């Protein structure tokens, strides 16, 4: 076992199940087509509980269409989504032939198995303890998705679950880098998952006025940086990435999408839900990611923003970008892909990392939809209308993820 802080970490596999596609190719195609995954919820509980928000970005391909019946029976939806995405990512990486002791899993979640927890609570109240499902505890555990993937791949180098709200999926990738550079693993399957399409989380987010209430036009509800934005659209799904050392990938002849070159993390220590308005903590995370990537500010050719479509959050992130980049801030193409996918909470960072990787791979910054009137407080070059071609040659792109509790994570990916 060897370790080195200079070890280059590369991306060799991608997997996802999202509100706009059941696979990475389907999701990327829908993203470039400007397709929104938001739609009216067709559940009886919307009316039963008089929920003020009637729409969300639900998963495009139900997991029961992909998984075996026994898997859907024994796994919470959060684990189901993660397993679907992990299988795609592992196959995309060429199903590496590697000793189990050299594989690790890091999969985060913001909320965990909320479906199982709340549904089994209902069962307990209505039918008594004997009717509670014997697998309720392993299904509701936040580490359930990481454990399911570890069992699937016989990954014995470690199975970990960072829980940092909407930064969880991105933080998982940062931890994966540490695992490889420490010498504990050669390959790490990392990402995030979330399945919070349940009346209680929707009611909770609505009560804090975090959700858009555009019930009459769900597809136009997620509108990052637009003057008429009124909150985020709840999404669900999972996104998983296979990471390994460059030497290991080259030795097995793997296709390499990009290099995960830098990771930056910080905390606002400002408020349990609101971002620090000047963006100082987020800016520090971006600058750390750029520094650890060995890059200069002028090397950053694209930013995939956190940009949830909340009135306060979007401006705070714009302030952070200006703080970090100074006079260069207005010249960097910024994409806000939650305008199409909605906000996948703990899976948002990993899904947007995939978008960032594919943007480098295909040399294109996807256009943000629903930006009819750009907020003058933003002051960034938001890509809208048409996709933006990215430069040839070596370039670096940032993926920003921020979460309740003041968590800030920035990932720097370099083209190959």
C-alpha positions in Angstrom: 0.0 0.0 0.0 1.4 3.4 -1.1 0.2 6.9 -0.6 0.9 10.2 -2.2 -0.8 13.6 -2.2 0.4 14.0 -5.8 -1.6 11.0 -7.1 -3.7 12.1 -10.0 -7.3 10.9 -9.6 -9.4 10.3 -12.8 -13.0 9.5 -13.7 -13.6 6.2 -15.5 -17.3 5.5 -15.0 -20.5 7.4 -14.8 -24.0 6.3 -13.7 -27.2 8.1 -12.9 -31.0 7.8 -12.6 -32.6 11.2 -12.6 -35.8 13.1 -13.2 -34.9 13.6 -16.9 -33.4 10.2 -17.7 -32.9 6.6 -16.5 -29.2 6.6 -17.5 -26.4 9.1 -18.0 -26.8 9.2 -21.8 -30.5 9.7 -21.5 -30.0 12.4 -18.8 -27.4 14.3 -20.8 -29.5 14.2 -24.0 -32.5 15.6 -22.1 -30.3 18.3 -20.5 -29.0 19.4 -23.9 -32.6 19.4 -25.1 -33.6 21.8 -22.3 -36.1 19.4 -21.0 -37.6 19.9 -17.5 -38.2 17.0 -15.2 -40.7 18.8 -13.1 -44.3 17.7 -13.3 -47.5 17.6 -11.2 -47.6 14.9 -8.5 -50.3 12.3 -9.0 -50.4 11.0 -5.4 -53.5 10.9 -3.3 -51.6 12.4 -0.4 -51.2 15.7 -2.1 -54.9 16.4 -1.6 -55.1 14.4 1.6 -52.7 16.7 3.4 -53.6 19.8 1.5 -50.0 20.3 0.5 -49.3 23.8 -0.9 -46.9 22.5 -3.5 -48.3 20.0 -6.0 -45.3 19.2 -8.2 -41.8 18.0 -8.1 -39.1 16.5 -10.3 -39.8 12.8 -9.9 -37.5 10.0 -11.1 -37.9 9.3 -14.8 -37.5 5.6 -14.7 -39.1 3.8 -11.8 -36.5 1.4 -10.2 -38.9 -1.5 -10.3 -38.4 -1.4 -14.1 -34.6 -2.0 -13.6 -34.2 -3.9 -10.4 -35.3 -7.4 -9.3 -38.5 -7.6 -7.2 -36.6 -8.8 -4.2 -34.3 -5.8 -4.4 -37.1 -3.3 -4.4 -38.7 -5.2 -1.5 -35.5 -5.0 0.6 -34.2 -1.6 -0.2 -35.5 1.9 0.5 -35.9 4.0 -2.7 -32.7 5.9 -1.8 -30.8 2.6 -1.9 -32.6 1.5 -5.0 -31.6 4.6 -6.9 -28.0 4.3 -5.8 -27.8 0.7 -6.8 -29.2 1.5 -10.3 -26.7 4.3 -10.8 -23.7 2.3 -9.4 -24.4 -0.6 -11.7 -24.3 1.7 -14.7 -21.2 3.4 -13.5 -19.3 0.2 -12.8 -20.3 -1.2 -16.2 -19.3 2.1 -17.8 -15.9 1.8 -16.2 -15.5 -1.7 -17.8 -16.4 -3.7 -14.7 -12.8 -3.6 -13.4 -11.2 -6.9 -12.3 -9.8 -5.8 -9.0 -9.3 -7.4 -5.6 -12.2 -6.5 -3.3 -9.8 -5.2 -0.7 -8.8 -2.4 -3.1 -12.4 -1.2 -3.8 -14.2 1.4 -1.6 -17.6 3.0 -1.7 -18.5 6.5 -0.6 -22.2 7.4 -1.1 -23.8 10.4 0.7 -27.4 11.3 1.3 -28.9 14.4 2.8 -31.9 12.7 4.4 -31.5 8.9 4.0 -34.3 6.3 4.1 -37.2 8.7 4.8 -39.7 6.6 3.0 -39.0 3.6 5.2 -38.8 5.6 8.4 -42.1 7.4 8.0 -44.0 4.5 6.4 -42.9 2.1 9.1 -43.9 4.6 11.7 -47.4 4.6 10.2 -47.4 0.8 10.3 -46.4 0.8 14.0 -49.2 3.3 14.9 -51.9 1.6 12.8 -51.1 -2.1 13.1 -48.7 -2.5 16.0 -45.1 -3.6 16.5 -45.5 -7.1 15.1 -46.3 -5.7 11.6 -43.1 -3.5 11.4 -41.0 -4.8 8.6 -37.9 -6.8 9.9 -35.6 -5.0 7.5 -36.9 -1.5 8.5 -33.7 -0.5 10.3 -31.2 -1.4 7.6 -33.5 0.1 5.0 -33.8 3.5 6.8 -30.1 3.8 7.7 -28.5 6.7 5.8 -25.6 4.4 5.1 -27.9 1.8 3.5 -27.1 2.9 -0.1 -23.3 2.7 0.5 -23.8 -0.7 2.1 -25.9 -2.0 -0.8 -23.3 -1.0 -3.3 -20.5 -2.4 -1.2 -22.3 -5.7 -1.1 -22.9 -5.6 -4.8 -19.2 -5.0 -5.7 -17.7 -6.9 -2.7 -16.0 -3.6 -1.9 -13.9 -4.2 1.3 -11.6 -1.2 1.4 -14.4 0.8 3.1 -18.0 1.9 2.8 -18.7 5.5 4.0 -21.6 7.9 4.1 -21.0 11.6 4.4 -24.2 13.5 5.4 -23.8 17.2 4.7 -27.3 18.1 3.3 -27.1 19.2 -0.3 -23.3 19.0 -0.4 -23.3 15.3 0.4 -22.7 13.9 -3.1 -19.9 16.3 -3.8 -18.3 15.7 -0.4 -18.3 11.9 -1.1 -16.0 12.6 -4.1 -13.7 14.6 -1.9 -13.5 11.7 0.5 -12.9 9.3 -2.3 -9.9 11.3 -3.4 -8.5 11.0 0.2 -9.1 7.2 0.2 -7.1 6.7 -3.0 -4.3 9.1 -2.1 -3.9 7.5 1.3 -3.4 4.2 -0.4 -6.4 2.5 1.1 -8.1 1.9 -2.2 -7.3 1.8 -5.9 -10.9 2.4 -7.0 -13.7 4.3 -5.2 -17.3 4.3 -6.3 -18.6 7.6 -5.1 -21.6 9.9 -5.3 -25.0 10.7 -3.7 -28.6 9.6 -3.7 -31.9 11.0 -2.5 -35.5 9.8 -2.4 -37.5 12.4 -0.5 -40.7 12.4 -2.6 -42.9 12.0 0.5 -45.5 14.3 2.0 -43.5 15.1 5.1 -40.3 16.4 3.5 -42.4 18.4 0.9 -44.5 19.9 3.8 -41.3 20.7 5.7 -39.6 22.4 2.8 -42.8 24.3 2.0 -43.2 25.4 5.5 -39.8 27.1 5.4 -40.8 28.7 2.1 -37.9 27.0 0.3 -40.0 25.5 -2.5 -41.4 27.2 -5.6 -45.2 27.4 -5.6 -45.7 27.6 -9.4 -48.3 24.8 -9.3 -49.8 25.9 -12.6 -46.5 25.7 -14.5 -44.0 23.1 -13.0 -41.7 23.1 -16.0 -41.0 26.8 -15.5 -40.7 26.7 -11.7 -37.0 26.1 -11.4 -35.5 29.4 -12.7 -32.1 30.0 -11.2 -30.9 33.6 -11.4 -34.2 34.8 -12.8 -35.8 37.9 -11.1 -39.0 35.9 -10.7 -37.5 32.8 -9.0 -39.4 31.8 -5.9 -37.7 28.7 -4.6 -36.4 25.3 -5.6 -38.1 22.3 -7.2 -37.7 19.1 -5.2 -36.0 16.3 -7.2 -34.9 12.8 -6.6 -32.4 10.3 -8.0 -28.8 9.2 -7.7 -25.5 9.9 -9.5 -22.4 7.7 -9.0 -18.9 8.1 -10.4 -16.0 5.6 -10.5 -12.7 7.2 -9.5 -9.3 5.7 -9.5 -5.7 6.7 -9.7 -4.5 7.6 -13.2 -1.8 4.9 -13.0 -4.3 2.3 -12.1 -6.7 3.4 -14.9 -3.9 3.4 -17.5 -2.6 0.0 -16.4 -6.0 -1.6 -17.1 -6.6 0.4 -20.3 -9.6 2.3 -19.0 -11.3 5.2 -20.8 -10.8 8.4 -18.9 -13.4 11.1 -18.9 -11.6 13.8 -16.9 -9.4 14.3 -13.9 -10.8 15.2 -10.5 -7.9 17.6 -9.9 -8.9 19.6 -6.8 -11.3 19.6 -3.9 -12.2 22.5 -1.6 -14.3 22.4 1.5 -15.4 25.0 4.1 -18.1 25.9 6.5 -20.0 29.1 6.8 -20.8 28.9 10.6 -23.4 31.5 9.8 -27.0 30.0 9.9 -28.6 26.6 9.9 -30.2 27.1 6.5 -29.3 30.5 5.1 -26.0 30.9 3.3 -23.5 33.5 4.4 -24.7 36.4 2.2 -21.3 37.7 1.0 -20.2 34.2 0.0 -16.9 34.2 1.9 -17.0 30.5 2.9 -18.1 29.4 -0.6 -15.4 31.5 -2.1 -12.8 29.8 0.1 -14.0 26.4 -1.0 -13.6 27.4 -4.7 -10.2 28.9 -4.2 -9.0 25.8 -2.3 -10.3 23.5 -5.1 -8.4 25.6 -7.7 -5.2 25.7 -5.6 -5.2 22.0 -4.9 -5.8 21.4 -8.7 -2.6 23.3 -9.3 -4.6 25.7 -11.5 -4.8 29.5 -11.9 -8.0 31.5 -11.8 -7.6 32.1 -15.5 -7.7 28.3 -16.2 -11.3 28.0 -15.1 -13.4 27.8 -18.3 -16.8 26.8 -16.8 -18.7 26.7 -13.6 -21.6 24.4 -12.9 -23.3 26.4 -10.2 -25.3 25.1 -7.2 -28.0 27.7 -8.2 -31.1 26.2 -6.6 -33.4 29.0 -7.7 -34.0 30.5 -4.2 -34.0 34.3 -4.0 -31.2 34.4 -1.3 -29.1 31.5 -2.3 -28.5 32.4 -5.9 -27.2 35.9 -5.0 -25.0 34.5 -2.2 -23.4 32.1 -4.7 -22.9 34.9 -7.3 -21.3 37.0 -4.6 -19.0 34.1 -3.8 -17.9 33.7 -7.4 -17.1 37.4 -7.7 -15.2 37.3 -4.4 -13.2 34.3 -5.6 -12.5 35.4 -9.2 -12.6 39.2 -9.0 -12.7 40.9 -12.4 -12.6 37.4 -14.1 -16.0 36.5 -12.6 -18.1 38.0 -15.4 -16.3 36.2 -18.2 -16.7 32.5 -17.0 -19.7 30.6 -18.5 -22.0 29.5 -15.7 -24.6 26.8 -16.1 -27.4 26.2 -13.6 -28.6 22.7 -14.5 -31.1 22.5 -11.6 -33.4 24.5 -13.9 -34.1 21.1 -15.6 -33.4 18.4 -13.0 -34.8 20.2 -9.9 -32.8 19.9 -6.7 -31.7 16.4 -5.8 -30.6 17.4 -2.4 -27.9 14.8 -1.3 -27.5 13.7 -4.9 -27.3 17.2 -6.4 -23.5 17.5 -6.1 -22.7 14.2 -7.7 -25.2 14.7 -10.6 -23.8 18.1 -11.3 -20.3 16.7 -11.1 -21.3 14.3 -13.9 -22.6 17.3 -15.9 -19.4 19.1 -15.3 -17.3 16.1 -16.4 -19.4 15.7 -19.6 -19.2 19.4 -20.3 -15.4 19.0 -20.4 -15.6 15.8 -22.3 -17.9 17.2 -25.0 -16.5 20.8 -24.7 -20.0 22.4 -24.1 -21.6 24.4 -21.3 -25.3 23.5 -21.2 -27.8 26.4 -21.4 -29.8 27.2 -18.3 -33.6 27.2 -19.0 -36.3 29.5 -17.5 -34.0 32.6 -17.2 -36.3 35.2 -18.8 -35.0 38.2 -16.9 -31.5 37.8 -15.4 -31.4 39.3 -11.9 -29.1 42.3 -12.1 -27.7 41.4 -8.6 -26.2 38.2 -10.1 -23.6 39.8 -12.4 -22.4 36.5 -13.9 -22.2 35.1 -17.5 -25.1 32.8 -17.1 -25.3 30.5 -20.2 -28.9 30.7 -21.6 -30.6 30.4 -24.9 -27.8 28.5 -26.6 -25.2 26.1 -25.3 -21.7 27.6 -25.1 -18.7 25.9 -26.7 -15.8 25.5 -24.4 -12.2 26.0 -25.5 -10.0 23.3 -26.8 -6.8 22.3 -25.0 -6.4 21.8 -21.2 -9.1 23.5 -19.2 -10.6 23.3 -15.8 -14.2 23.5 -14.7 -15.7 23.9 -11.2 -18.7 22.2 -9.7 -20.2 24.0 -6.6 -22.3 22.4 -4.0 -23.6 24.0 -0.8 -25.9 22.6 1.9 -28.0 23.5 4.9 -25.7 23.8 7.9 -23.2 25.9 6.0 -21.5 23.1 4.1 -19.5 24.3 1.1 -17.8 21.9 -1.4 -16.2 22.8 -4.7 -14.7 20.2 -7.1 -12.3 21.1 -9.8 -12.2 18.8 -12.9 -9.5 19.0 -15.6 -10.0 18.0 -19.2 -7.9 15.1 -20.6 
